[in-house]
Amino acid sequence: MDLASCDTSSDLSKDLTLTKSADNRAVQPGDRITYTVTVRNDGNAPNNEASFTDDLSALRGAEYNGDATASTGSVSFDEETSTLSWAGELEPGEEAEVTYSVTAGEPDGDTATLSNSVTSTADSNCGEGAEDPGCTSDVTVSRGIPVVSPEALAPALASIGAVGALGYGAVLMRRRRVTGA
């Protein structure tokens, strides 16, 4: 066998896919917001340097609760820079889940949006300057105004609509009996 003619190049990739989400998209001051960041190795090689940072200073007025946990790897928080960091090793197809929470503070006006992005290496969808919406989570904080998402309102509006239609029909039937109309 002629080893000089063997192709020893490999197409090994360590691509990371990150997603960030919040358990609630609309809160009031004092409410707890739990964030989850999922990191998955979509490459075909082990990634021994998987990592991300999450700059919590962008969450103006929100207070980090000191409760970060990771399903694998290690997570830390730098109080001086308000940065949450995670690092770990991921085999191809393996994922890590990091959760932490903040308590929403008072908005400057009636409402404020807490917009926060996770950043990772260049071999990810959340590299520096990335515009992938999965890297960012937005939460609206409203002062004194209950905020209800359209999804949460839909069942209530549907039931009010049905009851309202029945009530209106009953009023019309009663009117016909009383007035003979």
C-alpha positions in Angstrom: 0.0 0.0 0.0 1.3 3.4 -1.0 0.7 5.7 2.0 1.8 8.7 0.1 -1.3 8.5 -2.0 -3.7 8.2 0.9 -6.0 11.1 1.5 -5.6 12.0 5.2 -7.6 15.2 5.1 -10.8 15.2 7.2 -13.9 17.2 7.1 -14.4 17.4 10.9 -16.6 20.2 12.1 -17.4 21.4 15.6 -20.5 23.5 14.7 -22.5 24.8 17.7 -26.1 25.7 17.6 -27.3 27.9 20.5 -30.9 28.9 21.4 -31.9 31.2 24.2 -35.5 31.5 25.6 -37.3 33.0 28.6 -40.1 31.3 30.5 -42.3 34.5 30.3 -42.2 37.2 27.6 -44.3 39.8 29.6 -43.7 40.5 33.3 -44.2 43.1 36.0 -41.4 44.5 38.3 -40.5 42.0 40.9 -41.4 39.0 38.7 -38.8 36.2 38.2 -37.7 35.5 34.6 -36.0 32.1 34.0 -33.7 32.0 31.0 -32.6 28.7 29.3 -29.7 28.5 26.9 -29.3 25.3 24.9 -25.9 24.5 23.3 -25.8 21.6 20.8 -22.8 20.3 18.9 -24.2 19.9 15.4 -20.7 19.0 14.0 -19.3 15.6 13.4 -16.4 16.0 15.8 -16.1 16.4 19.6 -16.0 20.0 20.6 -13.7 20.3 23.7 -13.9 24.1 23.7 -17.6 24.7 23.5 -18.5 28.0 25.3 -20.8 31.0 25.4 -21.1 34.3 27.3 -24.2 36.1 28.3 -23.8 39.8 29.2 -26.5 40.4 31.8 -25.7 44.1 32.1 -28.0 44.5 29.0 -30.9 43.5 31.3 -31.2 47.1 32.6 -32.6 47.1 36.1 -32.9 43.3 36.4 -31.1 41.5 39.2 -29.3 38.2 38.6 -30.5 35.7 41.2 -27.2 33.7 41.5 -28.8 30.4 40.5 -27.2 29.3 37.3 -27.0 25.6 36.6 -25.6 23.5 33.7 -26.6 20.0 32.7 -22.9 19.5 31.7 -19.8 21.6 31.7 -19.4 24.5 34.2 -21.1 27.9 34.5 -19.9 31.0 36.3 -20.9 34.6 36.9 -18.5 37.5 37.0 -20.1 40.2 39.2 -17.7 42.9 38.0 -18.8 42.6 34.4 -22.2 41.0 35.0 -21.3 38.3 32.5 -22.5 34.7 32.8 -20.1 32.2 31.1 -20.4 28.5 30.3 -17.8 26.1 29.0 -17.8 22.4 28.4 -17.1 19.5 26.1 -19.8 18.2 23.7 -19.7 15.1 21.6 -21.4 15.2 18.2 -25.1 15.5 18.7 -24.8 16.2 22.5 -26.3 19.3 24.1 -25.9 21.2 27.3 -28.7 23.2 28.9 -27.9 26.2 31.1 -30.7 27.9 33.2 -30.6 31.0 35.3 -33.0 33.6 36.5 -33.3 37.3 37.1 -35.8 39.5 38.9 -37.3 42.2 36.8 -36.7 45.8 38.1 -38.8 48.9 37.6 -38.8 50.2 34.0 -37.9 53.8 33.3 -41.3 54.5 31.9 -44.5 52.4 31.9 -42.8 49.6 29.9 -39.3 48.5 29.0 -38.0 45.6 26.9 -35.2 43.5 28.4 -33.3 42.4 25.3 -30.4 40.0 25.9 -28.2 38.0 23.6 -25.9 35.0 24.1 -22.5 35.1 22.2 -20.4 32.1 21.3 -17.5 31.3 19.0 -17.2 31.8 15.3 -18.2 28.2 14.8 -21.8 28.9 16.0 -25.0 30.6 15.0 -24.4 33.1 17.8 -20.9 34.4 16.9 -20.0 38.0 17.5 -22.4 40.2 15.5 -24.7 37.3 14.7 -28.3 38.2 13.8 -29.9 34.8 14.5 -33.1 35.5 16.4 -32.5 32.3 18.4 -29.6 34.0 20.1 -31.7 36.7 21.7 -34.6 36.8 24.1 -36.9 39.8 24.6 -39.1 40.2 27.7 -41.4 43.2 28.3 -41.6 44.7 31.8 -44.7 46.8 32.5 -45.3 48.9 35.5 -48.8 48.6 37.1 -50.4 47.4 33.8 -51.2 43.7 33.7 -49.6 42.4 30.5 -51.3 39.5 28.9 -50.1 37.9 25.7 -52.5 37.4 22.8 -52.0 33.6 23.2 -53.2 33.7 26.8 -56.2 36.0 25.9 -57.5 33.9 23.1 -59.3 31.2 25.2 -60.8 33.9 27.5 -62.1 36.0 24.5 -63.5 32.9 22.9 -65.5 31.9 26.0 -66.7 35.5 26.5 -67.8 35.6 22.9 -69.8 32.4 23.3 -71.4 33.6 26.6 -72.0 37.0 25.2 -73.8 35.6 22.1 -75.9 33.4 24.3 -76.8 36.3 26.6 -77.7 38.5 23.7 -79.9 35.8 22.3 -81.7 35.3 25.6 -82.4 39.1 25.9 -83.9 39.0 22.4 -86.1 36.0 23.2 -87.3 37.7 26.4 -88.0 40.9 24.6 -90.1 39.1 22.0 -92.2 37.5 24.8 -92.7 40.7 26.7 -93.4 43.0 23.7 -94.8 40.5 21.3 -92.3 41.7 18.7 
